[in-house]
Amino acid sequence: MKFFETSRLHTFKKSTYISLRWIGIVGQLIAVNFVYFFLNFKFNCFASNMIIFFGILSNLYLIFIYKKTQLSDRSAFIFLVVDIFQLGALLYLTGGVANPFVIFILIPSVFSSSNLSFITNSLLVFLSTAVIIFLTFYSVDLPSPLNAHFHVSPYYYYAIPVSLIIALIFLNYFAMMFGTQSRLRKEALSKMEEVMATEHELLSLGGQAAAAAHSLGTPLSTIKIITQDLIKQFKGQKDIEKDIELLASQVERCNKILKRLTLNPVEEDDFIDKDLAMRDYLSEIISSFKEISKKQFIFNYDQDSNVRKITKSIEIVYGLRNFIGNANKFSKNTVYINLKSDSEITEVIIEDDGNGYPRDVLSKIGEPYLSTNYPQEKSQTGLGLGLFIGKTLLEKNFASINCRNSKTRSGAEVIVRWNNRDLFNI
């Protein structure tokens, strides 16, 4: 099972849950015994303490017998059901929904809503609702002498469980939504960190590249021979010939890079290791796409865009590459890149001639794992990870991002803008 598949399993930390349960149990013990011994309220104190003692036993079971550090979805459900019934039994003996502490019946299901699965949360909400309804019609009276003075309209009395159920559903719904979004964002950020860690690893290889050059020479020569044979074998089949020719050109490019490294192992990559102007950065990125794409790239810039150099930043390069790659992926024929710069701002505008962003996801651009509700557009949309990573990396480097559908062309438009005082001080 892949890491990200495993990370989607619903769990929460056992130690945190145990600590919260101890707080609840101690609070119950103090409330029950203070009311009985110091305020002289009359109710079944012994039975109430036995119910609390059952909660203590279940917590001791979690500490000494349940050995896992994380509660699985199923285990968490069982213990939360115990919490609901334990609290429900305590409220049954002390006035039911008329007891002001009835609000605590919401806690187990709300606590689980951002951590456990939708089915588990739904079952806990249903169970909590059933307990609230039961306590509305069946319970021991409030402790004496409160029961002699508690008289309210039936409208008020029945409004208590109704408001509790509404609050229960409302809180669980929002907690589930925020929990899901939080997990997706956390996963996407982990993916972004993984990508950037890989980029920095490549930069840190340094002199190791020369040693790799000697090792890679033989397999690349073998690939080159095979591609020559494949060209002969599939002669006349244009689609296959183009792919094989592309493969052969990339092998030749690798050979040139290895040859350069072999001749001068300490040579640095001009694009990565030297400060360049924004025009040069974009030119290099566009060139890298031209080698692997059949699309046309039109790059326009003004005269001031190549004057000042910016400090090298893998995050800026990778962020721009993601947006240009996204335009390349969804364009029909052409990608337009415009660079504008003056004394105040530097602006990069990336447009394509595709179908643009689906209307229902336009307002959510930059969130990971987006999907459209339009069936005809689903096949043309990705997961939104590229946009999320690009937007996050560029905003981290003081850029403002505006994603919209182009007003002059049919496709999408991304406007990346920096204040020069931020860009040149990165």
WOZITA-V402693 format. One record per residue. N is the residue number from 1. RES is the residue in one small letter. PHI is phi as a letter, one per 20 degrees, with the letter a starting at -180 (* if undefined). PSI is psi in whole degrees, 0 to 359 (NA if undefined). Layout:
<<N	RES	PHI	PSI> <N	RES	PHI	PSI>>
This chain:
<<1	m	*	134> <2	k	f	158> <3	f	g	313> <4	f	f	336> <5	e	f	318> <6	t	f	321> <7	s	f	346> <8	r	e	352> <9	l	f	140> <10	h	e	120> <11	t	b	164> <12	f	b	161> <13	k	f	129> <14	k	f	318> <15	s	f	322> <16	t	f	316> <17	y	f	318> <18	i	f	317> <19	s	f	317> <20	l	f	323> <21	r	f	320> <22	w	f	319> <23	i	g	315> <24	g	f	317> <25	i	f	315> <26	v	f	318> <27	g	f	318> <28	q	f	316> <29	l	f	315> <30	i	f	313> <31	a	f	312> <32	v	f	312> <33	n	f	328> <34	f	f	315> <35	v	f	323> <36	y	f	312> <37	f	e	329> <38	f	d	326> <39	l	e	354> <40	n	m	34> <41	f	f	144> <42	k	d	117> <43	f	a	178> <44	n	f	84> <45	c	f	323> <46	f	f	312> <47	a	f	321> <48	s	f	318> <49	n	f	327> <50	m	f	322> <51	i	f	317> <52	i	f	321> <53	f	f	324> <54	f	f	322> <55	g	f	322> <56	i	f	317> <57	l	f	319> <58	s	f	327> <59	n	f	322> <60	l	f	326> <61	y	f	317> <62	l	f	323> <63	i	f	314> <64	f	d	338> <65	i	d	317> <66	y	f	107> <67	k	e	342> <68	k	f	148> <69	t	e	342> <70	q	d	137> <71	l	e	123> <72	s	f	169> <73	d	g	316> <74	r	f	314> <75	s	f	317> <76	a	f	320> <77	f	f	315> <78	i	f	313> <79	f	f	327> <80	l	f	327> <81	v	f	318> <82	v	g	316> <83	d	f	316> <84	i	f	315> <85	f	f	324> <86	q	f	314> <87	l	f	323> <88	g	f	318> <89	a	f	321> <90	l	f	319> <91	l	f	327> <92	y	g	322> <93	l	e	351> <94	t	c	31> <95	g	o	355> <96	g	m	222> <97	v	f	347> <98	a	f	343> <99	n	f	124> <100	p	f	341> <101	f	e	6> <102	v	f	339> <103	i	g	333> <104	f	f	347> <105	i	f	341> <106	l	f	337> <107	i	f	312> <108	p	g	315> <109	s	f	324> <110	v	f	321> <111	f	g	324> <112	s	e	342> <113	s	f	329> <114	s	e	358> <115	n	d	332> <116	l	d	174> <117	s	f	164> <118	f	f	318> <119	i	f	314> <120	t	f	315> <121	n	f	319> <122	s	f	319> <123	l	f	320> <124	l	f	321> <125	v	f	316> <126	f	f	316> <127	l	f	317> <128	s	f	320> <129	t	f	318> <130	a	f	319> <131	v	f	319> <132	i	f	317> <133	i	f	317> <134	f	f	314> <135	l	f	340> <136	t	f	324> <137	f	d	338> <138	y	c	115> <139	s	a	159> <140	v	f	151> <141	d	f	163> <142	l	g	150> <143	p	g	142> <144	s	f	138> <145	p	e	11> <146	l	f	324> <147	n	f	341> <148	a	f	342> <149	h	d	353> <150	f	e	99> <151	h	c	116> <152	v	c	163> <153	s	f	145> <154	p	g	328> <155	y	f	315> <156	y	f	316> <157	y	f	313> <158	y	f	345> <159	a	f	336> <160	i	f	305> <161	p	f	327> <162	v	f	314> <163	s	f	324> <164	l	f	317> <165	i	f	319> <166	i	f	315> <167	a	f	321> <168	l	f	311> <169	i	f	315> <170	f	f	309> <171	l	f	320> <172	n	f	320> <173	y	f	311> <174	f	f	323> <175	a	f	322> <176	m	f	318> <177	m	f	313> <178	f	f	324> <179	g	f	317> <180	t	f	314> <181	q	f	322> <182	s	f	318> <183	r	f	318> <184	l	f	318> <185	r	f	320> <186	k	f	319> <187	e	f	318> <188	a	f	321> <189	l	f	323> <190	s	f	320> <191	k	f	318> <192	m	f	317> <193	e	f	324> <194	e	f	317> <195	v	f	314> <196	m	f	326> <197	a	f	322> <198	t	f	318> <199	e	f	316> <200	h	f	329> <201	e	f	318> <202	l	f	321> <203	l	f	329> <204	s	e	358> <205	l	f	320> <206	g	l	239> <207	g	f	344> <208	q	f	338> <209	a	f	324> <210	a	f	318> <211	a	f	322> <212	a	f	329> <213	a	g	318> <214	h	f	324> <215	s	f	327> <216	l	e	345> <217	g	g	313> <218	t	f	309> <219	p	f	327> <220	l	f	324> <221	s	f	322> <222	t	f	316> <223	i	f	320> <224	k	f	318> <225	i	f	318> <226	i	f	320> <227	t	f	324> <228	q	f	319> <229	d	f	321> <230	l	f	324> <231	i	f	318> <232	k	f	319> <233	q	f	322> <234	f	d	27> <235	k	g	131> <236	g	n	340> <237	q	e	94> <238	k	g	316> <239	d	f	315> <240	i	f	321> <241	e	g	319> <242	k	f	318> <243	d	f	319> <244	i	f	321> <245	e	f	321> <246	l	f	317> <247	l	f	316> <248	a	f	321> <249	s	f	324> <250	q	f	324> <251	v	f	317> <252	e	f	322> <253	r	f	318> <254	c	f	320> <255	n	f	319> <256	k	f	318> <257	i	f	316> <258	l	f	323> <259	k	f	318> <260	r	f	318> <261	l	f	324> <262	t	f	320> <263	l	f	326> <264	n	b	83> <265	p	f	335> <266	v	e	4> <267	e	f	137> <268	e	e	155> <269	d	f	119> <270	d	g	323> <271	f	f	318> <272	i	e	319> <273	d	e	357> <274	k	c	148> <275	d	f	133> <276	l	c	164> <277	a	f	158> <278	m	g	324> <279	r	f	318> <280	d	f	321> <281	y	g	311> <282	l	f	321> <283	s	f	316> <284	e	f	317> <285	i	f	315> <286	i	f	319> <287	s	f	321> <288	s	f	328> <289	f	f	326> <290	k	f	329> <291	e	f	337> <292	i	d	358> <293	s	c	149> <294	k	e	358> <295	k	f	159> <296	q	e	134> <297	f	d	123> <298	i	d	116> <299	f	d	115> <300	n	d	143> <301	y	b	160> <302	d	e	174> <303	q	f	336> <304	d	e	356> <305	s	f	352> <306	n	d	20> <307	v	e	304> <308	r	e	140> <309	k	e	152> <310	i	d	152> <311	t	f	137> <312	k	g	138> <313	s	b	109> <314	i	f	327> <315	e	f	318> <316	i	f	314> <317	v	f	313> <318	y	f	322> <319	g	f	313> <320	l	f	320> <321	r	f	323> <322	n	f	317> <323	f	f	320> <324	i	f	321> <325	g	f	323> <326	n	f	319> <327	a	f	319> <328	n	f	321> <329	k	f	319> <330	f	d	358> <331	s	f	159> <332	k	e	311> <333	n	c	327> <334	t	c	142> <335	v	d	132> <336	y	d	126> <337	i	c	122> <338	n	d	131> <339	l	d	122> <340	k	c	139> <341	s	b	139> <342	d	b	199> <343	s	f	343> <344	e	d	313> <345	i	c	160> <346	t	c	129> <347	e	c	131> <348	v	d	124> <349	i	d	123> <350	i	d	120> <351	e	c	157> <352	d	c	170> <353	d	d	30> <354	g	e	209> <355	n	e	356> <356	g	n	179> <357	y	f	139> <358	p	g	144> <359	r	f	325> <360	d	f	349> <361	v	d	357> <362	l	g	320> <363	s	f	349> <364	k	d	12> <365	i	g	133> <366	g	o	347> <367	e	e	143> <368	p	f	156> <369	y	l	51> <370	l	e	151> <371	s	b	147> <372	t	e	156> <373	n	e	356> <374	y	e	114> <375	p	g	324> <376	q	f	344> <377	e	d	354> <378	k	f	323> <379	s	f	343> <380	q	d	0> <381	t	d	149> <382	g	d	202> <383	l	e	353> <384	g	n	3> <385	l	f	320> <386	g	f	315> <387	l	f	319> <388	f	f	313> <389	i	f	313> <390	g	f	315> <391	k	f	317> <392	t	f	315> <393	l	f	318> <394	l	f	320> <395	e	f	328> <396	k	f	332> <397	n	d	37> <398	f	m	15> <399	a	e	151> <400	s	d	137> <401	i	d	132> <402	n	c	112> <403	c	d	128> <404	r	b	174> <405	n	e	138> <406	s	f	140> <407	k	e	343> <408	t	d	340> <409	r	c	176> <410	s	e	341> <411	g	e	201> <412	a	e	159> <413	e	c	133> <414	v	c	127> <415	i	d	117> <416	v	d	121> <417	r	c	135> <418	w	d	146> <419	n	f	132> <420	n	g	327> <421	r	f	331> <422	d	e	316> <423	l	f	316> <424	f	e	0> <425	n	d	8> <426	i	f	NA>>
